[in-house]
Structures are given as structure tokens and as C-alpha cells.
Amino acid sequence: MKVRMIAATLAVAATAATTALLAPAGASASPALDTYLDAPRTNETAMHVGGVNPEFSTDPVELRTLLDEARAEGIAPKRYAALLHQYWLAVATRNANLDLNKWDPQLGLAANVGNMQNTFAYYQKLQRDHPDFLWTGQGGMAGPSFGAGIMDVDMGRAVLGVRQVRDAVAGIVGTLDHAAAPATAKLNDDVRAVLEVGQSITAEDISHFQVEVIGMSKHIFADLIPQHEAFLAGGMTAIDEYYDAGLIDDSAHDAWRKLTAGGPQNVFEGNRELLHREQFQTIGDQWDTARNNKGSVGRALTYLSTVAADPAIPGLIPPREYKPLTLTAADLDVTDPAVAAWHMQTPLPAFNWSDRDDRWEYIMDKMLPTYRALKQNNPALWMATLSKPIDQQFLEQRALIRLPQMITSMARVTKPYVG
């Protein structure tokens, strides 16, 4: 892999030098290029159709011509940053069999199932083809669980759209709310949010949540995969251009230097830095937005997604087993001295996936080490998991298929005891 990257780097440098020598002195940018210079990335968070700017072309051939012109003219990379990002994104979506003109999170699940499947399938392919790309491998292996979860949420949205069902659910949850009222104030914010708004969450609320999470999936791809494409095509020369354009910071630049240097520790640390970028810089604010939507509604939905989460990395325990919520007699306003020492470990997680610090703790403490150990210690299972047809992976992660596994997990973590 290093030899190929060195050769690619030299080729990119030679092409750029030759183009610069052939360019006429004092030439100005063409009108077509002018529209891309100093242009904003109005769709940087990927919440809408198209690329980083919906006004841009999505044709990588056309974009490459403009990019070569900008380089030949000696234009500063910061001025063509949006064009550079759009080009590598167009390359990435072409390679992943995705169409930027048909990738619109605002259209909801039905219009985006294929996009999610192609996204995670490409992550997995990148890992199979490039052993150092641990970030894409972990994301690709856990991704079908994410996609299936969104599909299960959609089932809930459809069911809640039926008035009779919605009214029945509201009645049941209202009864539970009433029964739990004395203890509600002492429960954590997430459980309290579920009790507060469980009977008022609507199909529209769930649909809004889906759009937010589908948008995050697109944003992750749009931020991280173009970097991978640039690196594969031009090594650190291409990454340096990305950095000079202001598209990545020092941490991401350092991550790619470590991947270039190679070696198990450098590769691990480089991928960890890319993973940190994903969780904190790429989608950190978007998870906050999803959690804060309509007060307790967003917190309830993000917490319920944490309860159901079961990332499909063999050997990985789900969040509810990693840090289970424990209730005590005091939490439930039980004052009888005979049971004052009673407490119960529940099958509910004591954290919300949308909270970036808690999410990062779980990823670093469990998810990344489990994935790394699987790849190193059981390469046959690792490769088999990454090689299943993507539609099969999605099916196997649907809630109804996983129900026995979830019940076993919940039973395993539930521990009522005194003392």
C-alpha cells in the first residue's frame, strides 16, 4: 500500500508541476471556475440534497477540470476549498454507487434506504481493500445496526400514524406516568424525559428524528470519505492540499501522517483521531440538535435509540450492558427500613448516546478495542462479517430478528438485590 501511495504522490506532484509550466503567465480564471472560488459550503452538514454546495456540479470529470485549472493558475487552496471538497466527494459517491442528486435526508427513510446500504457497503469495501482503514471498517460493521434501527423507528412512526393505536399508546403510557409520578423527579434526565413525553410523541416527531439521523449519516460520509479518496489517490500531497485549503485541522492532518508512516501503533492512533473527528466535530452538534428538539421529546427519542442499540460487532456488549442504570429504594420513595438497602440494576443504559462524552467513552472503552481485537485475533470472522451482502446485514439487525438476543441481554443485566 505504501509503494502505491508513494507512486501516486509523485504522479500528482508531476502532473501539477507540468500543468503549471504549461499555463500562460498572468492567465485569469475562467468564468466557470470563478463561480467556485471563495464559494461557501452551504450544505456542509449534508442535511440537504447535493454536495457541499447544492449549486455545484456533481460530475467528478467536470470538477476535476476546474480543479486542475485552479491549481495551474496558482490560486491559493483556501479560495478553491469548496471545489476541492466537492470534487473528492463526487469521486467518493461515484465509487460508492451513490448519487448526490438523489441523496436528500429531508425525504426520510424510504428515499434513503439504498443510500444507507451503499454507504455502509462502501465503508466495508474500503476496509477489506485497505487493512489500515480501521475507521471505515468499524463504521461499516456497526452501520447496518444503525440503518436497521432507523427502519424500526419508521415502523413506529407508521404505527403511531394510526389514530386508534396512538390513542391506545397514550392511554397506556399515561397510566405508567401516573404510577411512576412519585419517583419521576429522582430519576435521571433521560428516563424522566421518556415518562414526561411518552404519551405525546407523535409520528411527526419520529419522522423529524429520522431526518436528523439520516443527515448525520450523510455528513459523516461527506466529511471523512473524501479524505480517504484523496489519500488513496495522492497520499500526503493530496492531504496537504486538503489541509492548506482549511478543510481539515491539525489533528486530522496528523492522523493521515500516522497512516502514511504505518506500523500498528501509528495506524491505531491515526484511526482513533479520525474517529474523534467524526464524533466531536462532524456530528457532535447534530446529536445535540436532535436531543434538544422540542425539549424532552428529543431527549426521549435519543435515549430510546440508546436502549435499543446493539452494534453488530461480534463480541461487543450493547450500551445497556456497558453502563446499566441502577435504581435504589430511595429513588422510588420507598422508606420502609426493611427494604431501604434494596437496589436494582436495570436493563436500561445510564447514559444517552447523543451525549458526546458518554458516547466517546463507550466507543473508546468497548467498541474500538472490540473491533481491533476481532480483526487481529479472529480474522476469518472479521472478514466474514464484513463480506455478507449488505441487505442481509440490514435484515439480521431488524428488531424482530434480534428480539431473542435483546431479551437475553436484558435478562442478563437485570439484577435486583439487597445489600
N, C-alpha and C positions, 0 to 999 in steps of 0.2 A: 504493500500500500504506500510506503514511504517513497519508493522509487517512482511510482506512478505520479505521486503528488509533486515530487521534485521536477519531473519531466513536464508536468502540466504547468508548474510555476514558471519554468524557463520559457515555455511556449507562450504563455500570456505576456511575459515581460518582453519577449522578442517581437510579438505582434504589436504591442503598444508602442515600442520604440520605432518600428518600421513605419507604422501609421503616422507617428509624429513627424518623422523625417519627410514623408511624402506630402504632408499637409502644407498648403500655401501659407506663407508668412502673412500674419495680420488678418487671416480669414475670420469672418464672423459666423456665429451660429446661424443655422438655417431657421426659417420661421417655425418649422415643425419642432425643432429642438427648443426653441425659445419658450414654447408652452410648457416645457418640462423643467426649465431652470428656475430655481427658487420656489418651486411649487410646493404647496403644503400636502402632507399626508392626511387628508381629511377623513379617511377611513382607516386610520392606523389601528384602532381597536377591533377592526374587522366585523363590526356589528351589522354592516350592510352589504349589499351585492357589490361585486367587483373587487379590485385590488386595493392598494393603499390610497389611491385616489380614484373614485369611480369615473372620472373624466379621462383617465389614461387608457391607452390601448392595452389589451391583454395578450397580444401576439408577441411571443418572445423574439421572433425574427425582426419584426419592426422595431421593437425596443432595443435590440442589440445594435442595430444600425445607428440609432440615435445615441446610444451609449458610446459606441466607438467614435462617433463624431465629437461628443463632449470630451472624450479623452484626447483625441487628436488636436483639439483646439486648446488643450492645456487648461481647461476650465477646472476650477477648484472642486474637489469631490463634494464639498458641502452644498454647492449650488445644484448638483445633479443627484442629491441624495435620494429624493423620492423616485427618480427614474431608475437609479441603481437598485433600490429595494423592489420596485415593481418588476424589473427585469428578472431578478433571481426568483421572485415569487411566481412569475409566469413560467419560468423553467421548471420550478418545483411542481406546480399544479399540472403542467403538461406531463411530467414524468409520473405523477400520481394518478393520472386519468381523472383529473378534476377540471371543471370548467368554472372559472371565476365569474363568468357572466350568468351562471345558474347556481351560484353558491350564496344564498341570501338567508341568514339566520332569521330574519323577520318573517319568513314564510312558515316557520315552525318545523315540526318533525317530519311530516310526510314528504316535504320537498328536500329534506336534508339527510334522510337515512342513507342514501347512496353516498353522499359526501362524507359522512362519518365513517362508513365502511371503507371507502377508498383511502381516507386519511390514515386510519389505523393499519390498513394493509400495507401502505407505503412505509410507515414507521417500521413495521416488522421486516419489510424487504431491505430497508437501509441497514438494519441490524444484521440480518443474515449475510448481506453482501460486504459489510464493513464491521468487523468484530469490535473495533474501538468505539463504535457509536452506541454506548450503553444507554444514553438518554432516550434515543429513539426506540431501543428495544424494550426498556421498561414501560415507556408510554404506550407502545404498540401492544404489549402483553396485557396491561391493565385497561387499555382503551375500550375493548369490547364490553367490559363490565359497565363502563361509563355509558356507552351507547345503548346497551340493553336497559340500563336504569332509566334513561330518558324515554325509551319506548314504554316502559312500565308506567312511568309518570303520565304518559299520554293516555294510557288505558284509564288511569284515574281521572284524567281530565274529561274523557268521553263519558265515563260513568256519572261524574258529577254534573254533566250537562243535562242529564235526565232529571226533571224536577222532582219526581216521586222519590228517586234514590237520594237526591240531595237533601230533601226534607227528612227522610228517614235517618240519614247520617247525622244531620244536625240534631235530631232528637236524641240519638244515642250519645253523641259527644256532649250534648248539653247535660245529660244525666251524669256522665262521668265528671264533667266540670263541677257540678254541684256537689258530688260526693267527695271530690278532692279539694274543694274550696278551702277548708281549714289549713291544709298543708301547702297550698299553692305558693304562698309568699316565701316559704322556706326552700322551695325547690330552685334548681339553677335556672338561669335565664332561658335556656333552650326548652326545657320541659315545660316551664311556665308559659312560654310562648305557644306551644302546642295546645295546652289546656285553654289558653285565653282565646285563641282564634280557630281552634279545630272545627267548630261548627259553622264558621263564617267564611272559610276558604272556599273560593269559587273556581269553576273551570277556567275562568279568565285569569285568575291569579296563577294557576298552574301553567297555563299557556305562556304567560309572561315569564315565568321562571324558566321554562323550556327555552325560550328565545335567548335569554341571558346566558344559559349554559351552552347552548349550541354556538353562540357567538364567541364564548371563551375557547371552545374547541377550534374554531376557525382562527382566532387570534394567535393561539399557540403555534399552529401550523405556519401562519403568515409571518411570525416573528422568528421562529427557530429554524424551520426547514430551509428557507432561502440562505441562511448562513451555512448550512450543511452543503447545499448545492454549490455555493461559491467556493467553499473549501475543497470540495471534490474536484472542481474544475480548475482552480488556480492556487490551491494551497494558501500559504500565509500571504502571498502577494495579493490575492483577492480579498482575504480577510483584512489586510492592512488598508485596502481601499474602502472597505466597509467601515472600518474604524475612522479613517480620515474624513469620511462623509458624515460622521456623527451618528451612525445607525447603531453602533454598539459602544459600550463603555469599556473602561479598563478591565473590569472583571471578565467580561465576555472575551475580550481580546486575549487576556491571559489564558483563558480556558482553551482557546484554539492553539496558542503556543504550546501548551502542555500536550495537547493531542498530537501536534506536529513532532514534539520531542519523543513521544512514545514511552513505553515502559508501563508496567501495571499501575504504579502509583500515580504517575502523571496522567494516565488515561482516566483513572478513577477520579482524581481531583478535577480534571477538566470537565468531565461529565457532571460532576457534582455542582460546579459553578454554573453550567448551563441549566441544570435543574433548579438551582436557586433563582436564576433569572426568570425562568418560567413561572415559578410560584409567587415570587415577590414583585417583579417588575412587569411581567406580561399580564397576568390575570389577578394579581393581588387586589387591585382596586375594583375589578369587575366582580369578584366574590363579595367584596364589601357592599357593592351596589345591590347585588342580589339579596344579601342578608338584610339590608336596611329597607327594602321595598315595603311600603305600607306598614311600617313598624313591625309588629310581631308576626305578620303574615310571612314576610321574607325570612325571618329567623326560624319560624316553624318549618318552612319548606326546606331550607338548607339543612336544618337539623334532621328532619325525616330522611333526607337523602343520605345523611351520615349513618343513621340507624340501619338503612338497607344496604349500605356499601359493602362490597365483598370483592375487592380487586382480584382478578383472575391470574395471580402469580402463584404457581404451586408452592405450598409451604407458608404462604403469607397469612397471618391472622387478620381478621377484619377489625375495623376500628372499635366495634362494641366489645371485642375481647381484649384489645390492646389496653384501653383505659376505661373500664366499666364504671358506671355511675353507682355509688353506694348510698342507700338511704338508711337513716337511723330512726330510732323511736322518736327522737326529738324532732326530726324533720316532719313526722306525721302527727305531731302534737300528742303523742302517747306519753302520759305521765305516770302510769302505773309502775311503781318501783319494781314489781316482779318482772317486767319486761323492758326496763329502762336501758339495759345493755344490748337490746336487740338491734341488729342491723342486717341489711340485705344487699348483696351485690347483685345488681340488676343486669339484664341483657341490653341495656341502653348505654351508648357511649357518653362519657363525661366531658365531651368536647364537641365542637361544631366544625365540620370540615371547612366551612367558609372562613374560619378564623386562621389567618395565615401562619401564625406562630405555632399553634397546635397542629396544624396540617403539616408543617415542616418537621416538627418533632416526630410525628408518626412516619413520615417519609424517610427521614434520616435514621430513625431508630429501628424501623422494621422493613419498610418497602425496599429501599435501596440495598441494604445488606442481604435481604432475602433474594432479590433478583441477582445480585452479584454472586452469591453462593450457588444459586441454581445454575448459572452459566458456567461457573468454574468446576463444580462438583458433580453435576448431572447434565452434561452437555447433550445427551440424547433426548432427555425430557425437555430441556430448554429449546432445542431445535424443533422437536415435535410440536410443542406448544405454539411456537412462532410460525409454524408451517400449515396449520389447519386452515381450510377455507374460511374466509372471514365471515361469511353468512352463518356457517356452523358455529363459529365462536360467539356471534351475537345470540344465536338461538340458545346455546348452552348457558348463557348468562341471564336469560329471562327469569323473572321472579318465580314463576310457576315451576320451572325446571329446577331452580335452586332451592325450592321450599324445604325439602328434607334436610339439605345441608344447613340452611338458615336455622331451622328448628333445633337441629343438633347443636349448632353453635350457641344458640340462646340458652339451651338447657345446660350446656357445659359451663357457661359463665354465670348462671343464676345460682347464688349461694346464700340462702337465709341461715343465720346462725346467731347465737347469743354468746357474748364474751368478748 
